[in-house]
């Protein structure tokens, strides 16, 4: 199965990370699709359940707020 990153919704998951706003804006600039955001939900399990509610596909790309995504990520295909 090929996993093309551009084929799936992307959700930015943040709580109170110091540079979450900067990383979110960067992601919005490089992501070819709309970036959904789950912010301020207490508890990892609860936050990921909120992510699942936003997904329109079986799979979703989750970007944790303390990550700075490389621009070439969205042109990558995983085998």
BAFI-3210 file (N, C-alpha, C; in Angstrom, 3 decimals, decimal comma, padded with zeros to 6 digits):
// residues 79
n [1|2|3|4|5|6|7|8|9|10|11|12|13|14|15|16|17|18|19|20|21|22|23|24|25|26|27|28|29|30|31|32|33|34|35|36|37|38|39|40|41|42|43|44|45|46|47|48|49|50|51|52|53|54|55|56|57|58|59|60|61|62|63|64|65|66|67|68|69|70|71|72|73|74|75|76|77|78|79]
n.u [000,842|000,559|001,309|000,445|001,223|-000,138|-002,698|-004,227|-006,008|-004,621|-003,856|-003,169|-001,950|-002,171|-001,324|-000,085|002,403|005,500|006,261|004,094|002,352|004,002|004,943|002,521|001,707|003,792|003,329|000,830|001,595|003,115|001,633|-000,306|-003,045|-005,998|-005,347|-006,375|-007,077|-006,533|-006,744|-005,725|-006,991|-007,317|-005,341|-003,893|-005,147|-007,837|-007,466|-006,540|-008,804|-010,456|-009,108|-009,651|-012,378|-012,391|-011,404|-011,883|-011,250|-009,956|-007,375|-005,144|-002,984|-001,125|000,246|002,263|002,472|005,019|006,667|008,494|007,762|009,370|009,617|009,544|008,066|005,370|005,506|006,204|006,056|005,145|006,009]
n.v [-001,189|002,174|005,202|008,303|011,400|013,742|012,910|012,711|014,046|016,607|017,136|019,424|019,147|020,597|021,919|023,458|024,134|025,896|027,039|026,632|028,187|029,327|026,978|025,965|027,934|027,681|025,048|025,382|026,884|025,109|022,820|021,055|020,718|021,706|022,506|021,077|021,826|020,834|022,065|022,691|020,615|018,638|015,916|013,239|011,000|011,846|014,103|012,915|011,503|013,594|014,407|012,203|012,564|014,668|013,670|012,780|010,578|007,186|007,180|009,573|012,402|013,321|016,054|016,851|019,662|020,451|019,891|020,697|020,692|019,362|020,880|019,137|016,959|016,727|015,965|013,441|009,894|007,029|003,623]
n.w [000,000|-000,862|000,718|000,351|001,384|000,694|000,230|002,501|005,341|007,425|010,769|013,248|016,404|019,458|022,716|025,077|024,087|023,805|021,281|019,598|018,000|016,043|014,781|013,834|011,976|010,139|009,234|007,992|005,801|004,242|003,811|001,461|001,647|003,517|006,920|009,809|013,265|016,570|019,676|022,996|024,348|027,120|028,083|026,424|025,189|024,983|023,363|020,984|020,285|019,568|017,301|015,647|015,225|013,440|011,108|007,730|006,411|006,526|007,481|008,962|009,146|011,850|013,412|015,954|018,124|018,942|016,878|013,931|010,734|007,903|004,700|002,450|003,237|002,473|-000,137|-000,188|-000,614|001,036|001,314]
ca.u [000,000|001,268|000,751|000,821|000,860|-001,077|-004,022|-004,866|-006,128|-003,567|-004,363|-002,140|-002,384|-001,413|-001,886|000,536|003,806|005,973|006,325|003,031|001,793|004,995|004,932|001,232|001,749|004,714|002,626|-000,206|002,239|003,701|000,699|-001,117|-004,459|-006,385|-004,833|-007,284|-006,332|-007,104|-005,918|-006,156|-007,736|-006,526|-005,207|-003,491|-006,169|-008,984|-007,072|-006,505|-010,200|-010,925|-008,493|-010,399|-013,672|-012,199|-010,935|-012,853|-010,673|-009,586|-006,078|-004,955|-001,636|-001,149|001,493|002,310|002,837|006,442|007,392|008,634|007,710|010,210|008,777|009,425|007,233|004,110|005,747|006,731|005,193|005,694|005,623]
ca.v [000,000|003,443|006,253|009,616|012,355|014,747|012,305|012,569|015,279|016,873|017,764|019,960|018,853|021,451|022,177|024,701|024,132|027,283|027,556|025,987|029,099|029,408|025,702|025,868|028,811|027,049|023,899|025,893|027,375|024,042|021,716|021,300|020,650|022,443|021,943|021,157|022,021|020,483|022,839|022,891|019,486|018,024|014,467|012,764|010,123|012,682|014,940|012,083|011,206|014,785|014,316|011,195|013,144|015,586|012,965|012,366|009,376|006,168|007,586|011,011|012,793|014,129|016,769|017,392|021,072|020,706|019,458|021,613|019,770|019,703|021,180|018,023|015,892|016,593|015,433|012,107|008,716|005,936|002,304]
ca.w [000,000|-000,885|001,575|-000,174|002,430|000,194|000,106|003,806|006,120|008,396|011,995|014,137|017,770|020,376|024,039|025,540|023,679|023,695|019,915|018,817|016,995|014,956|014,063|013,152|010,796|009,189|008,655|007,089|004,575|003,425|003,610|000,272|002,018|004,713|008,169|010,949|014,511|017,864|020,604|024,369|024,903|028,180|028,014|025,100|024,634|024,638|022,229|019,783|019,925|018,867|015,973|014,891|014,845|012,318|009,918|006,718|005,811|007,513|008,028|009,143|009,547|013,068|013,668|017,308|018,085|019,166|015,677|012,811|009,603|006,751|003,533|001,496|003,792|001,741|-001,470|000,073|-000,686|001,848|000,819]
c.u [000,882|000,537|001,294|000,319|-000,176|-002,512|-004,816|-004,991|-005,001|-004,180|-003,179|-002,668|-001,532|-002,129|-001,319|002,023|004,267|005,965|005,237|002,470|002,715|004,967|003,632|001,228|002,676|004,016|001,572|000,379|002,715|002,744|-000,199|-002,627|-004,729|-005,823|-005,869|-006,450|-007,173|-006,192|-006,559|-006,969|-006,842|-006,535|-004,938|-004,569|-007,385|-008,671|-007,057|-007,911|-010,821|-010,358|-009,300|-011,748|-013,554|-011,870|-012,081|-012,382|-010,318|-008,268|-005,998|-003,495|-001,773|000,227|001,405|002,936|004,308|007,306|007,353|008,787|008,584|009,319|008,588|008,538|005,981|004,282|006,270|005,659|005,873|005,157|005,388]
c.v [001,246|004,449|007,574|010,669|013,376|014,234|012,254|013,911|015,384|017,611|018,172|019,855|019,651|021,593|023,503|024,749|025,569|027,844|026,959|026,912|029,211|028,121|025,498|026,720|028,237|025,887|024,359|026,365|026,241|022,902|022,008|021,302|021,564|021,739|022,166|021,350|021,581|021,157|022,889|021,768|018,769|016,508|013,997|011,916|010,923|013,556|014,135|011,641|012,390|014,826|013,361|011,730|014,042|014,874|012,560|011,107|008,393|006,508|009,099|011,253|013,695|014,744|017,336|018,783|021,357|020,235|020,527|020,740|020,270|019,897|020,009|016,878|015,664|016,215|013,998|011,039|007,616|004,614|001,382]
c.w [000,000|-000,008|001,057|000,806|001,963|000,102|001,412|004,517|007,139|009,573|012,854|015,558|018,750|021,708|024,551|025,205|023,406|022,272|019,021|017,734|015,786|014,118|013,292|011,875|009,721|008,484|007,657|005,765|003,669|003,122|002,410|000,548|003,203|005,950|009,259|012,204|015,698|018,887|021,989|024,979|025,902|028,036|026,592|024,442|024,165|023,419|020,931|019,357|019,185|017,445|015,105|014,428|013,618|011,014|009,012|006,000|006,920|008,203|008,098|009,512|010,757|013,251|015,078|017,272|018,319|017,997|014,601|011,568|008,452|005,527|002,569|002,020|002,942|000,274|-001,375|-000,079|000,110|001,325|001,989]
res [x|x|x|x|x|x|x|x|x|x|x|x|x|x|x|x|x|x|x|x|x|x|x|x|x|x|x|x|x|x|x|x|x|x|x|x|x|x|x|x|x|x|x|x|x|x|x|x|x|x|x|x|x|x|x|x|x|x|x|x|x|x|x|x|x|x|x|x|x|x|x|x|x|x|x|x|x|x|x]
***
